[in-house]
Amino acid sequence: MLVRTSTRYDPIFAASIVTAVAAAATILGAYYFQYVLGLAPCPLCLDERIAYYVAIPLAGLIAIGARGHARRGLLMAGLLVVGLVMLASAGLGAYHAGVEWQFWPGPADCSGPIQSFGRASDLLRQLNSVHVVRCDDAAWRFLGVSLAGYNVLISLALAAIAAWALRASRKA
């Protein structure tokens, strides 16, 4: 999607709009799985959302800045940050998917054995009140890919969009 400014296309504006909309749709999808379908997120799932919480408002600010004719270098720096954040999200998603496929162990707090039960008298109360969502058990898969795997694909796509806009802006 190319957005036209007065006489030329502005790849930074286009990329920031696409990124903000796609990232918001991704978070809304995560909320749908959580609140409508009842699939509670594990700790790694919640960590993966942080990148979107950064990318959405930052991409929105970049779009506003592009429309307001902010300094090109500042807009490009912001887009670089968005791209790097999405690459980090892809890395975390790949780690999480690997944990789900048992390629490597996950964090002990959501995929390892419980180390301490505390006092024996509190054991039953603790077992009734605590529900740990495991990071190594994919709650949902489509075409063999879990939500963590889809996060990798979406994050890489958004990072690629940012990279495209940076490259196109340098040529302009």
Chimera marker file (.cmm) of the C-alpha trace (Angstrom):
<marker_set name="trace">
<marker id="1" x="0.000" y="0.000" z="0.000" r="1" g="1" b="0" radius="0.5"/>
<marker id="2" x="1.547" y="3.278" z="-1.080" r="1" g="1" b="0" radius="0.5"/>
<marker id="3" x="0.184" y="6.535" z="0.260" r="1" g="1" b="0" radius="0.5"/>
<marker id="4" x="0.519" y="9.622" z="-1.856" r="1" g="1" b="0" radius="0.5"/>
<marker id="5" x="1.671" y="12.937" z="-0.408" r="1" g="1" b="0" radius="0.5"/>
<marker id="6" x="1.356" y="15.989" z="-2.586" r="1" g="1" b="0" radius="0.5"/>
<marker id="7" x="3.472" y="14.816" z="-5.539" r="1" g="1" b="0" radius="0.5"/>
<marker id="8" x="5.264" y="11.672" z="-4.367" r="1" g="1" b="0" radius="0.5"/>
<marker id="9" x="4.717" y="8.536" z="-2.353" r="1" g="1" b="0" radius="0.5"/>
<marker id="10" x="5.786" y="8.594" z="1.275" r="1" g="1" b="0" radius="0.5"/>
<marker id="11" x="6.995" y="5.139" z="2.273" r="1" g="1" b="0" radius="0.5"/>
<marker id="12" x="7.492" y="6.124" z="5.926" r="1" g="1" b="0" radius="0.5"/>
<marker id="13" x="3.878" y="7.208" z="6.274" r="1" g="1" b="0" radius="0.5"/>
<marker id="14" x="2.627" y="4.101" z="4.454" r="1" g="1" b="0" radius="0.5"/>
<marker id="15" x="4.762" y="1.726" z="6.516" r="1" g="1" b="0" radius="0.5"/>
<marker id="16" x="3.805" y="3.358" z="9.802" r="1" g="1" b="0" radius="0.5"/>
<marker id="17" x="0.073" y="3.150" z="9.018" r="1" g="1" b="0" radius="0.5"/>
<marker id="18" x="0.314" y="-0.483" z="7.896" r="1" g="1" b="0" radius="0.5"/>
<marker id="19" x="2.401" y="-1.356" z="10.960" r="1" g="1" b="0" radius="0.5"/>
<marker id="20" x="0.058" y="0.358" z="13.414" r="1" g="1" b="0" radius="0.5"/>
<marker id="21" x="-3.034" y="-1.273" z="11.898" r="1" g="1" b="0" radius="0.5"/>
<marker id="22" x="-1.498" y="-4.751" z="11.579" r="1" g="1" b="0" radius="0.5"/>
<marker id="23" x="-0.006" y="-4.636" z="15.082" r="1" g="1" b="0" radius="0.5"/>
<marker id="24" x="-3.330" y="-3.469" z="16.545" r="1" g="1" b="0" radius="0.5"/>
<marker id="25" x="-5.133" y="-6.271" z="14.685" r="1" g="1" b="0" radius="0.5"/>
<marker id="26" x="-2.625" y="-8.765" z="16.088" r="1" g="1" b="0" radius="0.5"/>
<marker id="27" x="-3.188" y="-7.611" z="19.664" r="1" g="1" b="0" radius="0.5"/>
<marker id="28" x="-6.955" y="-7.629" z="19.145" r="1" g="1" b="0" radius="0.5"/>
<marker id="29" x="-6.603" y="-11.189" z="17.862" r="1" g="1" b="0" radius="0.5"/>
<marker id="30" x="-4.653" y="-12.141" z="20.990" r="1" g="1" b="0" radius="0.5"/>
<marker id="31" x="-7.381" y="-10.596" z="23.150" r="1" g="1" b="0" radius="0.5"/>
<marker id="32" x="-10.007" y="-12.533" z="21.152" r="1" g="1" b="0" radius="0.5"/>
<marker id="33" x="-8.226" y="-15.812" z="21.878" r="1" g="1" b="0" radius="0.5"/>
<marker id="34" x="-7.886" y="-14.846" z="25.532" r="1" g="1" b="0" radius="0.5"/>
<marker id="35" x="-11.256" y="-13.305" z="26.383" r="1" g="1" b="0" radius="0.5"/>
<marker id="36" x="-13.648" y="-14.831" z="23.838" r="1" g="1" b="0" radius="0.5"/>
<marker id="37" x="-12.194" y="-18.306" z="23.324" r="1" g="1" b="0" radius="0.5"/>
<marker id="38" x="-10.899" y="-18.562" z="26.903" r="1" g="1" b="0" radius="0.5"/>
<marker id="39" x="-7.299" y="-19.483" z="26.032" r="1" g="1" b="0" radius="0.5"/>
<marker id="40" x="-5.282" y="-18.003" z="28.875" r="1" g="1" b="0" radius="0.5"/>
<marker id="41" x="-1.860" y="-16.680" z="27.786" r="1" g="1" b="0" radius="0.5"/>
<marker id="42" x="1.290" y="-18.095" z="29.303" r="1" g="1" b="0" radius="0.5"/>
<marker id="43" x="4.035" y="-15.794" z="30.634" r="1" g="1" b="0" radius="0.5"/>
<marker id="44" x="5.934" y="-15.935" z="27.319" r="1" g="1" b="0" radius="0.5"/>
<marker id="45" x="2.760" y="-15.001" z="25.425" r="1" g="1" b="0" radius="0.5"/>
<marker id="46" x="2.376" y="-11.948" z="27.627" r="1" g="1" b="0" radius="0.5"/>
<marker id="47" x="6.029" y="-11.014" z="27.039" r="1" g="1" b="0" radius="0.5"/>
<marker id="48" x="5.518" y="-11.291" z="23.279" r="1" g="1" b="0" radius="0.5"/>
<marker id="49" x="2.761" y="-8.670" z="23.460" r="1" g="1" b="0" radius="0.5"/>
<marker id="50" x="5.140" y="-6.015" z="24.789" r="1" g="1" b="0" radius="0.5"/>
<marker id="51" x="6.614" y="-5.393" z="21.329" r="1" g="1" b="0" radius="0.5"/>
<marker id="52" x="3.149" y="-4.596" z="20.006" r="1" g="1" b="0" radius="0.5"/>
<marker id="53" x="2.472" y="-2.252" z="22.923" r="1" g="1" b="0" radius="0.5"/>
<marker id="54" x="5.593" y="-0.352" z="21.844" r="1" g="1" b="0" radius="0.5"/>
<marker id="55" x="5.097" y="-0.586" z="18.068" r="1" g="1" b="0" radius="0.5"/>
<marker id="56" x="1.465" y="0.541" z="17.891" r="1" g="1" b="0" radius="0.5"/>
<marker id="57" x="1.807" y="3.994" z="19.499" r="1" g="1" b="0" radius="0.5"/>
<marker id="58" x="5.268" y="4.558" z="18.007" r="1" g="1" b="0" radius="0.5"/>
<marker id="59" x="4.037" y="3.756" z="14.490" r="1" g="1" b="0" radius="0.5"/>
<marker id="60" x="1.071" y="6.060" z="15.102" r="1" g="1" b="0" radius="0.5"/>
<marker id="61" x="3.386" y="8.881" z="16.176" r="1" g="1" b="0" radius="0.5"/>
<marker id="62" x="5.553" y="8.307" z="13.105" r="1" g="1" b="0" radius="0.5"/>
<marker id="63" x="2.483" y="8.549" z="10.863" r="1" g="1" b="0" radius="0.5"/>
<marker id="64" x="1.437" y="11.782" z="12.543" r="1" g="1" b="0" radius="0.5"/>
<marker id="65" x="4.978" y="13.116" z="12.219" r="1" g="1" b="0" radius="0.5"/>
<marker id="66" x="5.115" y="12.177" z="8.542" r="1" g="1" b="0" radius="0.5"/>
<marker id="67" x="1.864" y="14.066" z="7.902" r="1" g="1" b="0" radius="0.5"/>
<marker id="68" x="3.164" y="16.992" z="9.942" r="1" g="1" b="0" radius="0.5"/>
<marker id="69" x="6.409" y="17.126" z="7.975" r="1" g="1" b="0" radius="0.5"/>
<marker id="70" x="8.657" y="16.219" z="10.896" r="1" g="1" b="0" radius="0.5"/>
<marker id="71" x="12.366" y="15.795" z="10.293" r="1" g="1" b="0" radius="0.5"/>
<marker id="72" x="12.975" y="12.830" z="8.019" r="1" g="1" b="0" radius="0.5"/>
<marker id="73" x="15.883" y="11.593" z="10.148" r="1" g="1" b="0" radius="0.5"/>
<marker id="74" x="13.687" y="11.481" z="13.242" r="1" g="1" b="0" radius="0.5"/>
<marker id="75" x="10.973" y="9.571" z="11.393" r="1" g="1" b="0" radius="0.5"/>
<marker id="76" x="13.510" y="7.121" z="10.010" r="1" g="1" b="0" radius="0.5"/>
<marker id="77" x="14.994" y="6.612" z="13.495" r="1" g="1" b="0" radius="0.5"/>
<marker id="78" x="11.528" y="5.872" z="14.864" r="1" g="1" b="0" radius="0.5"/>
<marker id="79" x="10.869" y="3.413" z="12.067" r="1" g="1" b="0" radius="0.5"/>
<marker id="80" x="14.222" y="1.757" z="12.750" r="1" g="1" b="0" radius="0.5"/>
<marker id="81" x="13.174" y="1.301" z="16.388" r="1" g="1" b="0" radius="0.5"/>
<marker id="82" x="9.867" y="-0.224" z="15.267" r="1" g="1" b="0" radius="0.5"/>
<marker id="83" x="11.733" y="-2.621" z="12.981" r="1" g="1" b="0" radius="0.5"/>
<marker id="84" x="14.160" y="-3.638" z="15.726" r="1" g="1" b="0" radius="0.5"/>
<marker id="85" x="11.345" y="-4.136" z="18.240" r="1" g="1" b="0" radius="0.5"/>
<marker id="86" x="9.529" y="-6.381" z="15.782" r="1" g="1" b="0" radius="0.5"/>
<marker id="87" x="12.714" y="-8.362" z="15.129" r="1" g="1" b="0" radius="0.5"/>
<marker id="88" x="13.063" y="-8.866" z="18.884" r="1" g="1" b="0" radius="0.5"/>
<marker id="89" x="9.441" y="-9.992" z="18.980" r="1" g="1" b="0" radius="0.5"/>
<marker id="90" x="10.151" y="-12.497" z="16.209" r="1" g="1" b="0" radius="0.5"/>
<marker id="91" x="13.116" y="-13.813" z="18.188" r="1" g="1" b="0" radius="0.5"/>
<marker id="92" x="11.043" y="-14.235" z="21.343" r="1" g="1" b="0" radius="0.5"/>
<marker id="93" x="8.274" y="-15.885" z="19.334" r="1" g="1" b="0" radius="0.5"/>
<marker id="94" x="10.769" y="-18.303" z="17.763" r="1" g="1" b="0" radius="0.5"/>
<marker id="95" x="12.114" y="-19.136" z="21.229" r="1" g="1" b="0" radius="0.5"/>
<marker id="96" x="8.566" y="-19.731" z="22.471" r="1" g="1" b="0" radius="0.5"/>
<marker id="97" x="7.672" y="-21.909" z="19.481" r="1" g="1" b="0" radius="0.5"/>
<marker id="98" x="10.829" y="-23.927" z="20.108" r="1" g="1" b="0" radius="0.5"/>
<marker id="99" x="9.766" y="-24.419" z="23.718" r="1" g="1" b="0" radius="0.5"/>
<marker id="100" x="6.353" y="-25.612" z="22.515" r="1" g="1" b="0" radius="0.5"/>
<marker id="101" x="7.974" y="-28.126" z="20.156" r="1" g="1" b="0" radius="0.5"/>
<marker id="102" x="10.345" y="-29.195" z="22.968" r="1" g="1" b="0" radius="0.5"/>
<marker id="103" x="13.438" y="-28.175" z="20.988" r="1" g="1" b="0" radius="0.5"/>
<marker id="104" x="14.806" y="-26.573" z="24.162" r="1" g="1" b="0" radius="0.5"/>
<marker id="105" x="13.603" y="-26.028" z="27.716" r="1" g="1" b="0" radius="0.5"/>
<marker id="106" x="11.512" y="-23.008" z="28.536" r="1" g="1" b="0" radius="0.5"/>
<marker id="107" x="11.525" y="-20.807" z="31.612" r="1" g="1" b="0" radius="0.5"/>
<marker id="108" x="11.108" y="-22.755" z="34.848" r="1" g="1" b="0" radius="0.5"/>
<marker id="109" x="8.144" y="-20.619" z="35.927" r="1" g="1" b="0" radius="0.5"/>
<marker id="110" x="5.948" y="-21.843" z="33.071" r="1" g="1" b="0" radius="0.5"/>
<marker id="111" x="7.446" y="-25.009" z="31.648" r="1" g="1" b="0" radius="0.5"/>
<marker id="112" x="9.560" y="-26.653" z="34.292" r="1" g="1" b="0" radius="0.5"/>
<marker id="113" x="8.735" y="-28.705" z="37.350" r="1" g="1" b="0" radius="0.5"/>
<marker id="114" x="7.481" y="-26.924" z="40.420" r="1" g="1" b="0" radius="0.5"/>
<marker id="115" x="10.458" y="-26.595" z="42.747" r="1" g="1" b="0" radius="0.5"/>
<marker id="116" x="8.855" y="-25.596" z="46.038" r="1" g="1" b="0" radius="0.5"/>
<marker id="117" x="5.445" y="-26.382" z="47.449" r="1" g="1" b="0" radius="0.5"/>
<marker id="118" x="5.943" y="-24.409" z="50.646" r="1" g="1" b="0" radius="0.5"/>
<marker id="119" x="4.495" y="-25.777" z="53.862" r="1" g="1" b="0" radius="0.5"/>
<marker id="120" x="2.667" y="-29.093" z="53.629" r="1" g="1" b="0" radius="0.5"/>
<marker id="121" x="-0.409" y="-27.638" z="55.363" r="1" g="1" b="0" radius="0.5"/>
<marker id="122" x="-0.764" y="-25.029" z="52.609" r="1" g="1" b="0" radius="0.5"/>
<marker id="123" x="-0.280" y="-27.473" z="49.745" r="1" g="1" b="0" radius="0.5"/>
<marker id="124" x="-3.959" y="-28.195" z="49.081" r="1" g="1" b="0" radius="0.5"/>
<marker id="125" x="-4.900" y="-24.518" z="49.294" r="1" g="1" b="0" radius="0.5"/>
<marker id="126" x="-2.077" y="-23.617" z="46.901" r="1" g="1" b="0" radius="0.5"/>
<marker id="127" x="-3.043" y="-26.318" z="44.415" r="1" g="1" b="0" radius="0.5"/>
<marker id="128" x="-6.646" y="-25.099" z="44.391" r="1" g="1" b="0" radius="0.5"/>
<marker id="129" x="-5.771" y="-21.434" z="43.981" r="1" g="1" b="0" radius="0.5"/>
<marker id="130" x="-2.940" y="-21.566" z="41.434" r="1" g="1" b="0" radius="0.5"/>
<marker id="131" x="-3.363" y="-22.329" z="37.757" r="1" g="1" b="0" radius="0.5"/>
<marker id="132" x="-0.140" y="-22.136" z="35.798" r="1" g="1" b="0" radius="0.5"/>
<marker id="133" x="-0.495" y="-21.805" z="32.050" r="1" g="1" b="0" radius="0.5"/>
<marker id="134" x="2.347" y="-23.821" z="30.605" r="1" g="1" b="0" radius="0.5"/>
<marker id="135" x="4.632" y="-22.244" z="28.005" r="1" g="1" b="0" radius="0.5"/>
<marker id="136" x="5.573" y="-25.606" z="26.542" r="1" g="1" b="0" radius="0.5"/>
<marker id="137" x="2.009" y="-26.584" z="25.628" r="1" g="1" b="0" radius="0.5"/>
<marker id="138" x="0.534" y="-24.783" z="22.619" r="1" g="1" b="0" radius="0.5"/>
<marker id="139" x="-3.101" y="-24.026" z="23.416" r="1" g="1" b="0" radius="0.5"/>
<marker id="140" x="-4.049" y="-23.660" z="19.733" r="1" g="1" b="0" radius="0.5"/>
<marker id="141" x="-2.577" y="-24.556" z="16.369" r="1" g="1" b="0" radius="0.5"/>
<marker id="142" x="-3.678" y="-23.911" z="12.802" r="1" g="1" b="0" radius="0.5"/>
<marker id="143" x="-1.888" y="-25.740" z="9.988" r="1" g="1" b="0" radius="0.5"/>
<marker id="144" x="0.548" y="-26.991" z="12.609" r="1" g="1" b="0" radius="0.5"/>
<marker id="145" x="1.601" y="-23.480" z="13.627" r="1" g="1" b="0" radius="0.5"/>
<marker id="146" x="0.912" y="-22.157" z="17.128" r="1" g="1" b="0" radius="0.5"/>
<marker id="147" x="0.127" y="-18.580" z="18.096" r="1" g="1" b="0" radius="0.5"/>
<marker id="148" x="3.815" y="-18.128" z="18.946" r="1" g="1" b="0" radius="0.5"/>
<marker id="149" x="4.679" y="-19.255" z="15.414" r="1" g="1" b="0" radius="0.5"/>
<marker id="150" x="2.195" y="-16.808" z="13.915" r="1" g="1" b="0" radius="0.5"/>
<marker id="151" x="3.753" y="-14.091" z="16.053" r="1" g="1" b="0" radius="0.5"/>
<marker id="152" x="7.090" y="-14.879" z="14.396" r="1" g="1" b="0" radius="0.5"/>
<marker id="153" x="5.565" y="-14.536" z="10.921" r="1" g="1" b="0" radius="0.5"/>
<marker id="154" x="3.695" y="-11.320" z="11.716" r="1" g="1" b="0" radius="0.5"/>
<marker id="155" x="6.674" y="-9.763" z="13.495" r="1" g="1" b="0" radius="0.5"/>
<marker id="156" x="9.008" y="-10.587" z="10.601" r="1" g="1" b="0" radius="0.5"/>
<marker id="157" x="6.514" y="-9.123" z="8.125" r="1" g="1" b="0" radius="0.5"/>
<marker id="158" x="6.262" y="-5.888" z="10.123" r="1" g="1" b="0" radius="0.5"/>
<marker id="159" x="10.057" y="-5.685" z="10.445" r="1" g="1" b="0" radius="0.5"/>
<marker id="160" x="10.316" y="-6.194" z="6.661" r="1" g="1" b="0" radius="0.5"/>
<marker id="161" x="7.814" y="-3.387" z="6.056" r="1" g="1" b="0" radius="0.5"/>
<marker id="162" x="9.897" y="-1.071" z="8.246" r="1" g="1" b="0" radius="0.5"/>
<marker id="163" x="13.071" y="-2.102" z="6.398" r="1" g="1" b="0" radius="0.5"/>
<marker id="164" x="11.386" y="-1.510" z="3.028" r="1" g="1" b="0" radius="0.5"/>
<marker id="165" x="10.300" y="1.984" z="4.066" r="1" g="1" b="0" radius="0.5"/>
<marker id="166" x="13.761" y="2.851" z="5.384" r="1" g="1" b="0" radius="0.5"/>
<marker id="167" x="15.362" y="1.683" z="2.155" r="1" g="1" b="0" radius="0.5"/>
<marker id="168" x="12.814" y="3.485" z="-0.020" r="1" g="1" b="0" radius="0.5"/>
<marker id="169" x="13.211" y="6.682" z="2.021" r="1" g="1" b="0" radius="0.5"/>
<marker id="170" x="16.961" y="6.689" z="1.617" r="1" g="1" b="0" radius="0.5"/>
<marker id="171" x="16.526" y="6.622" z="-2.166" r="1" g="1" b="0" radius="0.5"/>
<marker id="172" x="14.094" y="9.545" z="-2.117" r="1" g="1" b="0" radius="0.5"/>
<link id1="1" id2="2" r="1" g="1" b="0" radius="0.2"/>
<link id1="2" id2="3" r="1" g="1" b="0" radius="0.2"/>
<link id1="3" id2="4" r="1" g="1" b="0" radius="0.2"/>
<link id1="4" id2="5" r="1" g="1" b="0" radius="0.2"/>
<link id1="5" id2="6" r="1" g="1" b="0" radius="0.2"/>
<link id1="6" id2="7" r="1" g="1" b="0" radius="0.2"/>
<link id1="7" id2="8" r="1" g="1" b="0" radius="0.2"/>
<link id1="8" id2="9" r="1" g="1" b="0" radius="0.2"/>
<link id1="9" id2="10" r="1" g="1" b="0" radius="0.2"/>
<link id1="10" id2="11" r="1" g="1" b="0" radius="0.2"/>
<link id1="11" id2="12" r="1" g="1" b="0" radius="0.2"/>
<link id1="12" id2="13" r="1" g="1" b="0" radius="0.2"/>
<link id1="13" id2="14" r="1" g="1" b="0" radius="0.2"/>
<link id1="14" id2="15" r="1" g="1" b="0" radius="0.2"/>
<link id1="15" id2="16" r="1" g="1" b="0" radius="0.2"/>
<link id1="16" id2="17" r="1" g="1" b="0" radius="0.2"/>
<link id1="17" id2="18" r="1" g="1" b="0" radius="0.2"/>
<link id1="18" id2="19" r="1" g="1" b="0" radius="0.2"/>
<link id1="19" id2="20" r="1" g="1" b="0" radius="0.2"/>
<link id1="20" id2="21" r="1" g="1" b="0" radius="0.2"/>
<link id1="21" id2="22" r="1" g="1" b="0" radius="0.2"/>
<link id1="22" id2="23" r="1" g="1" b="0" radius="0.2"/>
<link id1="23" id2="24" r="1" g="1" b="0" radius="0.2"/>
<link id1="24" id2="25" r="1" g="1" b="0" radius="0.2"/>
<link id1="25" id2="26" r="1" g="1" b="0" radius="0.2"/>
<link id1="26" id2="27" r="1" g="1" b="0" radius="0.2"/>
<link id1="27" id2="28" r="1" g="1" b="0" radius="0.2"/>
<link id1="28" id2="29" r="1" g="1" b="0" radius="0.2"/>
<link id1="29" id2="30" r="1" g="1" b="0" radius="0.2"/>
<link id1="30" id2="31" r="1" g="1" b="0" radius="0.2"/>
<link id1="31" id2="32" r="1" g="1" b="0" radius="0.2"/>
<link id1="32" id2="33" r="1" g="1" b="0" radius="0.2"/>
<link id1="33" id2="34" r="1" g="1" b="0" radius="0.2"/>
<link id1="34" id2="35" r="1" g="1" b="0" radius="0.2"/>
<link id1="35" id2="36" r="1" g="1" b="0" radius="0.2"/>
<link id1="36" id2="37" r="1" g="1" b="0" radius="0.2"/>
<link id1="37" id2="38" r="1" g="1" b="0" radius="0.2"/>
<link id1="38" id2="39" r="1" g="1" b="0" radius="0.2"/>
<link id1="39" id2="40" r="1" g="1" b="0" radius="0.2"/>
<link id1="40" id2="41" r="1" g="1" b="0" radius="0.2"/>
<link id1="41" id2="42" r="1" g="1" b="0" radius="0.2"/>
<link id1="42" id2="43" r="1" g="1" b="0" radius="0.2"/>
<link id1="43" id2="44" r="1" g="1" b="0" radius="0.2"/>
<link id1="44" id2="45" r="1" g="1" b="0" radius="0.2"/>
<link id1="45" id2="46" r="1" g="1" b="0" radius="0.2"/>
<link id1="46" id2="47" r="1" g="1" b="0" radius="0.2"/>
<link id1="47" id2="48" r="1" g="1" b="0" radius="0.2"/>
<link id1="48" id2="49" r="1" g="1" b="0" radius="0.2"/>
<link id1="49" id2="50" r="1" g="1" b="0" radius="0.2"/>
<link id1="50" id2="51" r="1" g="1" b="0" radius="0.2"/>
<link id1="51" id2="52" r="1" g="1" b="0" radius="0.2"/>
<link id1="52" id2="53" r="1" g="1" b="0" radius="0.2"/>
<link id1="53" id2="54" r="1" g="1" b="0" radius="0.2"/>
<link id1="54" id2="55" r="1" g="1" b="0" radius="0.2"/>
<link id1="55" id2="56" r="1" g="1" b="0" radius="0.2"/>
<link id1="56" id2="57" r="1" g="1" b="0" radius="0.2"/>
<link id1="57" id2="58" r="1" g="1" b="0" radius="0.2"/>
<link id1="58" id2="59" r="1" g="1" b="0" radius="0.2"/>
<link id1="59" id2="60" r="1" g="1" b="0" radius="0.2"/>
<link id1="60" id2="61" r="1" g="1" b="0" radius="0.2"/>
<link id1="61" id2="62" r="1" g="1" b="0" radius="0.2"/>
<link id1="62" id2="63" r="1" g="1" b="0" radius="0.2"/>
<link id1="63" id2="64" r="1" g="1" b="0" radius="0.2"/>
<link id1="64" id2="65" r="1" g="1" b="0" radius="0.2"/>
<link id1="65" id2="66" r="1" g="1" b="0" radius="0.2"/>
<link id1="66" id2="67" r="1" g="1" b="0" radius="0.2"/>
<link id1="67" id2="68" r="1" g="1" b="0" radius="0.2"/>
<link id1="68" id2="69" r="1" g="1" b="0" radius="0.2"/>
<link id1="69" id2="70" r="1" g="1" b="0" radius="0.2"/>
<link id1="70" id2="71" r="1" g="1" b="0" radius="0.2"/>
<link id1="71" id2="72" r="1" g="1" b="0" radius="0.2"/>
<link id1="72" id2="73" r="1" g="1" b="0" radius="0.2"/>
<link id1="73" id2="74" r="1" g="1" b="0" radius="0.2"/>
<link id1="74" id2="75" r="1" g="1" b="0" radius="0.2"/>
<link id1="75" id2="76" r="1" g="1" b="0" radius="0.2"/>
<link id1="76" id2="77" r="1" g="1" b="0" radius="0.2"/>
<link id1="77" id2="78" r="1" g="1" b="0" radius="0.2"/>
<link id1="78" id2="79" r="1" g="1" b="0" radius="0.2"/>
<link id1="79" id2="80" r="1" g="1" b="0" radius="0.2"/>
<link id1="80" id2="81" r="1" g="1" b="0" radius="0.2"/>
<link id1="81" id2="82" r="1" g="1" b="0" radius="0.2"/>
<link id1="82" id2="83" r="1" g="1" b="0" radius="0.2"/>
<link id1="83" id2="84" r="1" g="1" b="0" radius="0.2"/>
<link id1="84" id2="85" r="1" g="1" b="0" radius="0.2"/>
<link id1="85" id2="86" r="1" g="1" b="0" radius="0.2"/>
<link id1="86" id2="87" r="1" g="1" b="0" radius="0.2"/>
<link id1="87" id2="88" r="1" g="1" b="0" radius="0.2"/>
<link id1="88" id2="89" r="1" g="1" b="0" radius="0.2"/>
<link id1="89" id2="90" r="1" g="1" b="0" radius="0.2"/>
<link id1="90" id2="91" r="1" g="1" b="0" radius="0.2"/>
<link id1="91" id2="92" r="1" g="1" b="0" radius="0.2"/>
<link id1="92" id2="93" r="1" g="1" b="0" radius="0.2"/>
<link id1="93" id2="94" r="1" g="1" b="0" radius="0.2"/>
<link id1="94" id2="95" r="1" g="1" b="0" radius="0.2"/>
<link id1="95" id2="96" r="1" g="1" b="0" radius="0.2"/>
<link id1="96" id2="97" r="1" g="1" b="0" radius="0.2"/>
<link id1="97" id2="98" r="1" g="1" b="0" radius="0.2"/>
<link id1="98" id2="99" r="1" g="1" b="0" radius="0.2"/>
<link id1="99" id2="100" r="1" g="1" b="0" radius="0.2"/>
<link id1="100" id2="101" r="1" g="1" b="0" radius="0.2"/>
<link id1="101" id2="102" r="1" g="1" b="0" radius="0.2"/>
<link id1="102" id2="103" r="1" g="1" b="0" radius="0.2"/>
<link id1="103" id2="104" r="1" g="1" b="0" radius="0.2"/>
<link id1="104" id2="105" r="1" g="1" b="0" radius="0.2"/>
<link id1="105" id2="106" r="1" g="1" b="0" radius="0.2"/>
<link id1="106" id2="107" r="1" g="1" b="0" radius="0.2"/>
<link id1="107" id2="108" r="1" g="1" b="0" radius="0.2"/>
<link id1="108" id2="109" r="1" g="1" b="0" radius="0.2"/>
<link id1="109" id2="110" r="1" g="1" b="0" radius="0.2"/>
<link id1="110" id2="111" r="1" g="1" b="0" radius="0.2"/>
<link id1="111" id2="112" r="1" g="1" b="0" radius="0.2"/>
<link id1="112" id2="113" r="1" g="1" b="0" radius="0.2"/>
<link id1="113" id2="114" r="1" g="1" b="0" radius="0.2"/>
<link id1="114" id2="115" r="1" g="1" b="0" radius="0.2"/>
<link id1="115" id2="116" r="1" g="1" b="0" radius="0.2"/>
<link id1="116" id2="117" r="1" g="1" b="0" radius="0.2"/>
<link id1="117" id2="118" r="1" g="1" b="0" radius="0.2"/>
<link id1="118" id2="119" r="1" g="1" b="0" radius="0.2"/>
<link id1="119" id2="120" r="1" g="1" b="0" radius="0.2"/>
<link id1="120" id2="121" r="1" g="1" b="0" radius="0.2"/>
<link id1="121" id2="122" r="1" g="1" b="0" radius="0.2"/>
<link id1="122" id2="123" r="1" g="1" b="0" radius="0.2"/>
<link id1="123" id2="124" r="1" g="1" b="0" radius="0.2"/>
<link id1="124" id2="125" r="1" g="1" b="0" radius="0.2"/>
<link id1="125" id2="126" r="1" g="1" b="0" radius="0.2"/>
<link id1="126" id2="127" r="1" g="1" b="0" radius="0.2"/>
<link id1="127" id2="128" r="1" g="1" b="0" radius="0.2"/>
<link id1="128" id2="129" r="1" g="1" b="0" radius="0.2"/>
<link id1="129" id2="130" r="1" g="1" b="0" radius="0.2"/>
<link id1="130" id2="131" r="1" g="1" b="0" radius="0.2"/>
<link id1="131" id2="132" r="1" g="1" b="0" radius="0.2"/>
<link id1="132" id2="133" r="1" g="1" b="0" radius="0.2"/>
<link id1="133" id2="134" r="1" g="1" b="0" radius="0.2"/>
<link id1="134" id2="135" r="1" g="1" b="0" radius="0.2"/>
<link id1="135" id2="136" r="1" g="1" b="0" radius="0.2"/>
<link id1="136" id2="137" r="1" g="1" b="0" radius="0.2"/>
<link id1="137" id2="138" r="1" g="1" b="0" radius="0.2"/>
<link id1="138" id2="139" r="1" g="1" b="0" radius="0.2"/>
<link id1="139" id2="140" r="1" g="1" b="0" radius="0.2"/>
<link id1="140" id2="141" r="1" g="1" b="0" radius="0.2"/>
<link id1="141" id2="142" r="1" g="1" b="0" radius="0.2"/>
<link id1="142" id2="143" r="1" g="1" b="0" radius="0.2"/>
<link id1="143" id2="144" r="1" g="1" b="0" radius="0.2"/>
<link id1="144" id2="145" r="1" g="1" b="0" radius="0.2"/>
<link id1="145" id2="146" r="1" g="1" b="0" radius="0.2"/>
<link id1="146" id2="147" r="1" g="1" b="0" radius="0.2"/>
<link id1="147" id2="148" r="1" g="1" b="0" radius="0.2"/>
<link id1="148" id2="149" r="1" g="1" b="0" radius="0.2"/>
<link id1="149" id2="150" r="1" g="1" b="0" radius="0.2"/>
<link id1="150" id2="151" r="1" g="1" b="0" radius="0.2"/>
<link id1="151" id2="152" r="1" g="1" b="0" radius="0.2"/>
<link id1="152" id2="153" r="1" g="1" b="0" radius="0.2"/>
<link id1="153" id2="154" r="1" g="1" b="0" radius="0.2"/>
<link id1="154" id2="155" r="1" g="1" b="0" radius="0.2"/>
<link id1="155" id2="156" r="1" g="1" b="0" radius="0.2"/>
<link id1="156" id2="157" r="1" g="1" b="0" radius="0.2"/>
<link id1="157" id2="158" r="1" g="1" b="0" radius="0.2"/>
<link id1="158" id2="159" r="1" g="1" b="0" radius="0.2"/>
<link id1="159" id2="160" r="1" g="1" b="0" radius="0.2"/>
<link id1="160" id2="161" r="1" g="1" b="0" radius="0.2"/>
<link id1="161" id2="162" r="1" g="1" b="0" radius="0.2"/>
<link id1="162" id2="163" r="1" g="1" b="0" radius="0.2"/>
<link id1="163" id2="164" r="1" g="1" b="0" radius="0.2"/>
<link id1="164" id2="165" r="1" g="1" b="0" radius="0.2"/>
<link id1="165" id2="166" r="1" g="1" b="0" radius="0.2"/>
<link id1="166" id2="167" r="1" g="1" b="0" radius="0.2"/>
<link id1="167" id2="168" r="1" g="1" b="0" radius="0.2"/>
<link id1="168" id2="169" r="1" g="1" b="0" radius="0.2"/>
<link id1="169" id2="170" r="1" g="1" b="0" radius="0.2"/>
<link id1="170" id2="171" r="1" g="1" b="0" radius="0.2"/>
<link id1="171" id2="172" r="1" g="1" b="0" radius="0.2"/>
</marker_set>
